[in-house]
Amino acid sequence: MTELFKLFLVCLPVPVAVIWSLVLMPFEFGANAFSMPAAIGSAMCLSLCLWMSRGTQDRKWLILPTICFLYEMLPVNIPGPFDDYFAFGGTFVTTVMMKFMARARETEKMTDVIAEDT
């Protein structure tokens, strides 16, 4: 695949979330069944995670952002902001922590290799 096509696929969740939010907007009045900011925020988080995973083989940590994105796209909502922001915030924090832990493990392996060479 070309690099431009890969970049398009990485950025795709954001336009999908915006279009889906616009489609559900007429049904939203008075129902409070969908939260646009949480859906678009989870799409941005997923796009960021996809961009960070380009070129790596370990993609297990993409499971949680993908599940959060799909959940936020559903027209189902627990009343109150707790549901949306807890799911989005928890996904973002967990993803960042998992990425930092993976980077720390890589650094530790590199340190062990350097120590063996000397």
C-alpha positions as CSV (number, residue, x, y, z in Angstrom):
1,M,0.0,0.0,0.0
2,T,1.2,3.5,-0.6
3,E,2.0,5.8,2.2
4,L,-0.8,8.2,1.3
5,F,-3.4,5.4,1.5
6,K,-2.0,4.3,4.9
7,L,-2.3,7.9,6.2
8,F,-5.9,8.0,4.9
9,L,-6.8,4.9,6.8
10,V,-5.2,6.2,10.0
11,C,-7.2,9.4,9.8
12,L,-10.5,7.7,8.7
13,P,-12.1,7.3,12.2
14,V,-12.4,11.1,12.7
15,P,-14.4,11.9,9.5
16,V,-16.5,8.8,10.2
17,A,-17.3,10.0,13.7
18,V,-18.2,13.5,12.5
19,I,-20.5,12.2,9.7
20,W,-22.1,9.7,12.1
21,S,-22.6,12.5,14.6
22,L,-24.3,14.6,12.0
23,V,-26.5,11.7,11.0
24,L,-27.7,11.1,14.6
25,M,-28.1,14.8,15.4
26,P,-31.7,15.1,14.2
27,F,-32.7,12.2,16.5
28,E,-30.8,13.7,19.4
29,F,-33.2,16.5,20.5
30,G,-34.5,15.7,23.9
31,A,-33.3,12.1,23.9
32,N,-29.7,12.4,25.2
33,A,-28.9,9.1,23.6
34,F,-25.6,10.1,21.9
35,S,-22.7,12.3,22.8
36,M,-20.9,14.0,19.9
37,P,-17.8,15.2,21.8
38,A,-17.1,11.7,23.2
39,A,-17.6,10.0,19.8
40,I,-15.3,12.5,18.1
41,G,-12.8,12.4,20.9
42,S,-12.6,8.6,20.9
43,A,-12.1,8.8,17.1
44,M,-9.2,11.2,17.6
45,C,-7.7,8.9,20.2
46,L,-8.1,5.9,17.9
47,S,-6.5,7.8,15.0
48,L,-3.6,8.9,17.2
49,C,-3.1,5.2,18.4
50,L,-3.2,4.0,14.8
51,W,-0.7,6.6,13.8
52,M,1.6,5.5,16.7
53,S,1.3,1.9,15.7
54,R,2.4,2.3,12.1
55,G,5.5,0.2,11.5
56,T,5.2,-1.9,14.7
57,Q,4.1,-5.5,15.0
58,D,2.7,-5.2,18.5
59,R,-0.9,-4.0,18.0
60,K,-2.6,-5.6,21.0
61,W,-2.8,-2.3,22.8
62,L,-5.1,-1.0,20.0
63,I,-7.9,-3.2,21.2
64,L,-9.1,-0.9,24.0
65,P,-9.2,2.3,21.8
66,T,-11.1,0.4,19.1
67,I,-13.7,-0.9,21.6
68,C,-14.1,2.6,23.0
69,F,-14.6,4.1,19.6
70,L,-17.2,1.5,18.6
71,Y,-19.0,1.9,22.0
72,E,-19.1,5.7,21.6
73,M,-20.5,5.4,18.1
74,L,-23.5,3.5,19.4
75,P,-26.6,5.6,20.0
76,V,-26.8,4.3,23.6
77,N,-25.9,6.4,26.5
78,I,-26.0,6.1,30.3
79,P,-27.4,9.4,31.6
80,G,-24.8,12.0,32.6
81,P,-21.4,12.8,31.4
82,F,-19.7,10.1,33.5
83,D,-20.3,7.4,30.9
84,D,-18.7,9.1,28.0
85,Y,-15.8,10.8,29.6
86,F,-14.9,7.8,31.9
87,A,-14.7,5.5,28.8
88,F,-12.8,8.0,26.7
89,G,-10.5,9.2,29.5
90,G,-9.8,5.7,30.7
91,T,-9.0,4.5,27.2
92,F,-6.7,7.4,26.6
93,V,-4.8,7.0,29.9
94,T,-4.6,3.2,29.5
95,T,-3.3,3.6,25.9
96,V,-0.6,6.1,26.9
97,M,0.5,4.0,29.9
98,M,0.7,0.8,27.8
99,K,2.8,2.7,25.2
100,F,5.1,4.0,27.9
101,M,5.5,0.5,29.4
102,A,6.3,-1.0,26.0
103,R,8.9,1.7,25.4
104,A,10.4,1.1,28.9
105,R,10.6,-2.6,28.1
106,E,12.4,-1.9,24.9
107,T,14.8,0.4,26.7
108,E,15.5,-2.2,29.3
109,K,16.2,-4.8,26.6
110,M,18.6,-2.4,24.9
111,T,20.4,-1.8,28.2
112,D,20.7,-5.5,28.8
113,V,22.2,-6.0,25.3
114,I,24.6,-3.1,25.9
115,A,25.7,-4.5,29.3
116,E,26.3,-7.9,27.7
117,D,28.5,-6.4,25.0
118,T,30.8,-4.6,27.5
